[in-house]
């Protein structure tokens, strides 16, 4: 049994409908993860003057490449943020970004898996 062009057109139409349906919901998941990541990082960051904590925020959502992949980043804008996270030769590390990412990852993965399953289920 062969596959004809109408099968490919139907598949293409189905994928387009799925992207239209799941794309906005995926944006919500990513945006929530960014907000949750900021909150978790602010909860875990060591505080001296409060400058580092106050500099933690997130980027706007953006499309990465030509595939429609959605991305964003959260973290500090204070230039010394990585030194606090990773330590230096004179200061022990005080991780806050890694633990924050670890904290939000399960909920993000679960939400994206649910979207994928809904897409497969039609």
Helices and strands as residue ranges (DSSP letters): H 5-44, H 51-54, E 56-58, E 62-64, E 69-71, E 74-76, H 81-86, H 97-121
